[in-house]
Amino acid sequence: MVDALTEAEVVHQVRDTWQDGGWILTANVDIVRAISRDRSLVRLASTATLTVADGMPLVWAGRIAGREIPERVTGSSLVHTLTRAAALDGRSVYLLGGAPGVAERAAAVLQERSPGLKIAGIAAPPVGFDQREDTLQAVIDDVVLAQPSLVLIGMGFPKQEKLIQRLREVMPNAWYVGCGAGIPMASGDSRRAPVTLQKLGLEWAHRLAMEPRRLARRYLRDDLPFALLLLAGAAVRRVRR
């Protein structure tokens, strides 16, 4: 269930509960499609403190079904608004994910935009680190040693969420966000779509144009039909009411 919150309300809730910790699931069509097919992912998603609509089809489906979702709240945007909040509140941030050097560049950009931002740590684990307990534990130990208030993890679903689950077992009093491509977008290594395309729900088309080989199958074969079914199902629920 997506929480009917604006981005400002999400940030406000995090700032009010820094000491309590929690985690934010940034749900888009691809994530909802994956969850709908795997019971273990349903259980994982159900532990999220907040679930936001990181995708206009989810906003539209909610509105069609009669449940007002005020706006899209993306992981890439939360990277900026939550680090700004952390800087204002004297809280520290850990950036985890991306290719080597990307998180460092993102940290520099974020500190420039939010003077005083404390970067507790940065890590870019190699591909497959989570397949071995020793390399996974090394990453967990490094984050725990840094004791950040906010951990931004950009590794894609469900890898980032499974890592959040492990981290919360040993460091529950921090906030976590699975931000997908939010770290390379913050660094400038990857570009977001123009605001107009974002508002029209066409950011996926921009990303497809940027990375057609990697994203064509996911967006066109898998996500587009599922999005249409999602909207149709919302319309049916509205009529039945």
Contacts in CASP RR format, 6 or more apart in sequence:
PFRMAT RR
TARGET T0000
AUTHOR 0000-0000-0000
METHOD contacts of the structure
MODEL  1
MVDALTEAEVVHQVRDTWQDGGWILTANVDIVRAISRDRSLVRLASTATL
TVADGMPLVWAGRIAGREIPERVTGSSLVHTLTRAAALDGRSVYLLGGAP
GVAERAAAVLQERSPGLKIAGIAAPPVGFDQREDTLQAVIDDVVLAQPSL
VLIGMGFPKQEKLIQRLREVMPNAWYVGCGAGIPMASGDSRRAPVTLQKL
GLEWAHRLAMEPRRLARRYLRDDLPFALLLLAGAAVRRVRR
1 51 0 8 1.000
2 27 0 8 1.000
2 51 0 8 1.000
2 52 0 8 1.000
2 53 0 8 1.000
2 58 0 8 1.000
2 62 0 8 1.000
2 69 0 8 1.000
3 50 0 8 1.000
3 51 0 8 1.000
3 52 0 8 1.000
4 67 0 8 1.000
4 68 0 8 1.000
4 69 0 8 1.000
4 70 0 8 1.000
5 13 0 8 1.000
5 50 0 8 1.000
5 52 0 8 1.000
5 70 0 8 1.000
5 73 0 8 1.000
6 70 0 8 1.000
6 71 0 8 1.000
6 73 0 8 1.000
7 52 0 8 1.000
7 71 0 8 1.000
7 73 0 8 1.000
7 77 0 8 1.000
7 78 0 8 1.000
7 81 0 8 1.000
8 81 0 8 1.000
10 24 0 8 1.000
10 50 0 8 1.000
10 52 0 8 1.000
10 73 0 8 1.000
10 78 0 8 1.000
11 78 0 8 1.000
11 81 0 8 1.000
11 82 0 8 1.000
11 85 0 8 1.000
13 50 0 8 1.000
14 24 0 8 1.000
14 82 0 8 1.000
14 85 0 8 1.000
14 150 0 8 1.000
14 175 0 8 1.000
15 85 0 8 1.000
15 89 0 8 1.000
17 175 0 8 1.000
18 89 0 8 1.000
18 91 0 8 1.000
18 149 0 8 1.000
18 175 0 8 1.000
19 173 0 8 1.000
20 173 0 8 1.000
21 49 0 8 1.000
21 172 0 8 1.000
21 173 0 8 1.000
21 174 0 8 1.000
21 175 0 8 1.000
22 49 0 8 1.000
22 50 0 8 1.000
22 168 0 8 1.000
22 172 0 8 1.000
22 174 0 8 1.000
22 175 0 8 1.000
22 176 0 8 1.000
23 47 0 8 1.000
23 48 0 8 1.000
23 49 0 8 1.000
23 50 0 8 1.000
23 161 0 8 1.000
23 164 0 8 1.000
23 168 0 8 1.000
23 175 0 8 1.000
23 176 0 8 1.000
23 177 0 8 1.000
23 178 0 8 1.000
24 48 0 8 1.000
24 49 0 8 1.000
24 50 0 8 1.000
24 51 0 8 1.000
24 52 0 8 1.000
24 75 0 8 1.000
24 78 0 8 1.000
24 175 0 8 1.000
24 176 0 8 1.000
24 177 0 8 1.000
24 178 0 8 1.000
25 31 0 8 1.000
25 45 0 8 1.000
25 48 0 8 1.000
25 50 0 8 1.000
25 51 0 8 1.000
25 52 0 8 1.000
25 161 0 8 1.000
25 178 0 8 1.000
26 52 0 8 1.000
26 54 0 8 1.000
26 73 0 8 1.000
26 74 0 8 1.000
26 75 0 8 1.000
26 78 0 8 1.000
26 177 0 8 1.000
26 178 0 8 1.000
26 179 0 8 1.000
26 180 0 8 1.000
27 35 0 8 1.000
27 45 0 8 1.000
27 51 0 8 1.000
27 52 0 8 1.000
27 53 0 8 1.000
27 54 0 8 1.000
27 55 0 8 1.000
27 58 0 8 1.000
28 54 0 8 1.000
28 55 0 8 1.000
28 58 0 8 1.000
29 55 0 8 1.000
29 57 0 8 1.000
29 58 0 8 1.000
29 223 0 8 1.000
29 226 0 8 1.000
29 227 0 8 1.000
29 230 0 8 1.000
30 157 0 8 1.000
30 218 0 8 1.000
30 222 0 8 1.000
30 223 0 8 1.000
31 45 0 8 1.000
31 54 0 8 1.000
31 157 0 8 1.000
32 58 0 8 1.000
32 226 0 8 1.000
32 230 0 8 1.000
33 222 0 8 1.000
33 223 0 8 1.000
33 226 0 8 1.000
34 41 0 8 1.000
34 157 0 8 1.000
34 158 0 8 1.000
35 41 0 8 1.000
35 42 0 8 1.000
35 45 0 8 1.000
36 226 0 8 1.000
41 158 0 8 1.000
44 158 0 8 1.000
44 161 0 8 1.000
44 162 0 8 1.000
44 165 0 8 1.000
45 51 0 8 1.000
45 161 0 8 1.000
47 165 0 8 1.000
52 73 0 8 1.000
52 75 0 8 1.000
52 78 0 8 1.000
53 59 0 8 1.000
53 69 0 8 1.000
53 71 0 8 1.000
53 72 0 8 1.000
53 73 0 8 1.000
54 72 0 8 1.000
54 73 0 8 1.000
54 74 0 8 1.000
54 75 0 8 1.000
55 72 0 8 1.000
55 74 0 8 1.000
55 201 0 8 1.000
55 203 0 8 1.000
56 72 0 8 1.000
56 200 0 8 1.000
56 201 0 8 1.000
57 201 0 8 1.000
57 227 0 8 1.000
57 230 0 8 1.000
57 231 0 8 1.000
58 69 0 8 1.000
58 72 0 8 1.000
58 230 0 8 1.000
59 69 0 8 1.000
59 71 0 8 1.000
59 72 0 8 1.000
60 231 0 8 1.000
60 234 0 8 1.000
61 230 0 8 1.000
61 231 0 8 1.000
61 233 0 8 1.000
61 234 0 8 1.000
62 68 0 8 1.000
62 69 0 8 1.000
62 234 0 8 1.000
63 69 0 8 1.000
64 231 0 8 1.000
64 234 0 8 1.000
64 235 0 8 1.000
64 238 0 8 1.000
65 233 0 8 1.000
65 234 0 8 1.000
65 235 0 8 1.000
65 237 0 8 1.000
65 238 0 8 1.000
66 238 0 8 1.000
66 241 0 8 1.000
72 198 0 8 1.000
72 201 0 8 1.000
75 177 0 8 1.000
75 178 0 8 1.000
75 179 0 8 1.000
75 180 0 8 1.000
75 182 0 8 1.000
76 179 0 8 1.000
76 180 0 8 1.000
76 181 0 8 1.000
76 182 0 8 1.000
76 185 0 8 1.000
76 186 0 8 1.000
76 192 0 8 1.000
78 177 0 8 1.000
78 179 0 8 1.000
79 106 0 8 1.000
79 110 0 8 1.000
79 152 0 8 1.000
79 177 0 8 1.000
79 179 0 8 1.000
79 182 0 8 1.000
79 183 0 8 1.000
79 185 0 8 1.000
79 186 0 8 1.000
80 110 0 8 1.000
80 113 0 8 1.000
80 186 0 8 1.000
82 150 0 8 1.000
82 152 0 8 1.000
82 175 0 8 1.000
82 177 0 8 1.000
83 93 0 8 1.000
83 110 0 8 1.000
83 113 0 8 1.000
83 114 0 8 1.000
83 117 0 8 1.000
83 150 0 8 1.000
83 152 0 8 1.000
84 113 0 8 1.000
84 114 0 8 1.000
84 117 0 8 1.000
85 91 0 8 1.000
86 92 0 8 1.000
86 93 0 8 1.000
86 114 0 8 1.000
86 117 0 8 1.000
86 118 0 8 1.000
86 149 0 8 1.000
86 150 0 8 1.000
87 114 0 8 1.000
87 115 0 8 1.000
87 116 0 8 1.000
87 117 0 8 1.000
87 118 0 8 1.000
88 114 0 8 1.000
90 116 0 8 1.000
90 118 0 8 1.000
91 118 0 8 1.000
91 148 0 8 1.000
91 149 0 8 1.000
91 150 0 8 1.000
92 118 0 8 1.000
92 119 0 8 1.000
92 120 0 8 1.000
92 146 0 8 1.000
92 147 0 8 1.000
92 148 0 8 1.000
92 149 0 8 1.000
92 150 0 8 1.000
93 110 0 8 1.000
93 117 0 8 1.000
93 118 0 8 1.000
93 119 0 8 1.000
93 120 0 8 1.000
93 121 0 8 1.000
93 148 0 8 1.000
93 149 0 8 1.000
93 150 0 8 1.000
93 151 0 8 1.000
93 152 0 8 1.000
94 119 0 8 1.000
94 120 0 8 1.000
94 121 0 8 1.000
94 122 0 8 1.000
94 123 0 8 1.000
94 143 0 8 1.000
94 146 0 8 1.000
94 148 0 8 1.000
94 150 0 8 1.000
94 151 0 8 1.000
94 152 0 8 1.000
95 103 0 8 1.000
95 106 0 8 1.000
95 107 0 8 1.000
95 119 0 8 1.000
95 121 0 8 1.000
95 122 0 8 1.000
95 123 0 8 1.000
95 152 0 8 1.000
95 183 0 8 1.000
96 103 0 8 1.000
96 122 0 8 1.000
96 123 0 8 1.000
96 125 0 8 1.000
96 139 0 8 1.000
96 143 0 8 1.000
96 151 0 8 1.000
96 152 0 8 1.000
96 153 0 8 1.000
96 154 0 8 1.000
96 155 0 8 1.000
96 163 0 8 1.000
97 103 0 8 1.000
97 123 0 8 1.000
97 124 0 8 1.000
97 125 0 8 1.000
97 153 0 8 1.000
97 154 0 8 1.000
97 155 0 8 1.000
97 183 0 8 1.000
98 124 0 8 1.000
98 154 0 8 1.000
98 155 0 8 1.000
98 183 0 8 1.000
98 184 0 8 1.000
99 124 0 8 1.000
99 184 0 8 1.000
99 189 0 8 1.000
100 124 0 8 1.000
101 124 0 8 1.000
101 187 0 8 1.000
102 124 0 8 1.000
102 183 0 8 1.000
102 184 0 8 1.000
102 187 0 8 1.000
102 189 0 8 1.000
103 122 0 8 1.000
103 123 0 8 1.000
103 124 0 8 1.000
103 183 0 8 1.000
103 187 0 8 1.000
104 122 0 8 1.000
105 187 0 8 1.000
105 188 0 8 1.000
105 189 0 8 1.000
106 182 0 8 1.000
106 183 0 8 1.000
106 184 0 8 1.000
106 186 0 8 1.000
106 187 0 8 1.000
106 188 0 8 1.000
107 119 0 8 1.000
107 122 0 8 1.000
109 186 0 8 1.000
109 187 0 8 1.000
109 188 0 8 1.000
110 117 0 8 1.000
110 119 0 8 1.000
110 186 0 8 1.000
111 117 0 8 1.000
111 119 0 8 1.000
120 146 0 8 1.000
120 147 0 8 1.000
120 148 0 8 1.000
121 142 0 8 1.000
121 143 0 8 1.000
121 146 0 8 1.000
121 148 0 8 1.000
123 139 0 8 1.000
123 142 0 8 1.000
123 143 0 8 1.000
125 135 0 8 1.000
125 139 0 8 1.000
126 135 0 8 1.000
128 135 0 8 1.000
129 135 0 8 1.000
129 136 0 8 1.000
129 139 0 8 1.000
130 136 0 8 1.000
130 159 0 8 1.000
130 162 0 8 1.000
130 163 0 8 1.000
136 163 0 8 1.000
136 166 0 8 1.000
139 163 0 8 1.000
140 163 0 8 1.000
140 166 0 8 1.000
140 167 0 8 1.000
140 170 0 8 1.000
143 151 0 8 1.000
143 167 0 8 1.000
143 171 0 8 1.000
144 167 0 8 1.000
144 170 0 8 1.000
144 171 0 8 1.000
147 171 0 8 1.000
147 174 0 8 1.000
148 174 0 8 1.000
149 174 0 8 1.000
149 175 0 8 1.000
150 174 0 8 1.000
150 175 0 8 1.000
150 176 0 8 1.000
150 177 0 8 1.000
151 164 0 8 1.000
151 167 0 8 1.000
151 174 0 8 1.000
151 175 0 8 1.000
151 176 0 8 1.000
151 177 0 8 1.000
152 177 0 8 1.000
152 178 0 8 1.000
152 179 0 8 1.000
152 182 0 8 1.000
152 183 0 8 1.000
153 160 0 8 1.000
153 163 0 8 1.000
153 164 0 8 1.000
153 176 0 8 1.000
153 177 0 8 1.000
153 178 0 8 1.000
153 179 0 8 1.000
153 180 0 8 1.000
154 160 0 8 1.000
154 178 0 8 1.000
154 179 0 8 1.000
154 180 0 8 1.000
154 181 0 8 1.000
154 182 0 8 1.000
154 183 0 8 1.000
155 163 0 8 1.000
155 178 0 8 1.000
155 180 0 8 1.000
156 178 0 8 1.000
156 180 0 8 1.000
157 178 0 8 1.000
157 180 0 8 1.000
160 178 0 8 1.000
160 179 0 8 1.000
160 180 0 8 1.000
161 178 0 8 1.000
164 176 0 8 1.000
164 178 0 8 1.000
167 174 0 8 1.000
167 176 0 8 1.000
168 174 0 8 1.000
168 176 0 8 1.000
181 190 0 8 1.000
182 190 0 8 1.000
184 190 0 8 1.000
185 191 0 8 1.000
185 192 0 8 1.000
190 210 0 8 1.000
191 210 0 8 1.000
192 198 0 8 1.000
192 203 0 8 1.000
192 206 0 8 1.000
193 202 0 8 1.000
193 203 0 8 1.000
193 205 0 8 1.000
193 206 0 8 1.000
193 207 0 8 1.000
194 206 0 8 1.000
197 203 0 8 1.000
197 205 0 8 1.000
197 206 0 8 1.000
204 215 0 8 1.000
204 219 0 8 1.000
204 223 0 8 1.000
207 215 0 8 1.000
207 219 0 8 1.000
208 215 0 8 1.000
208 216 0 8 1.000
208 219 0 8 1.000
208 220 0 8 1.000
END
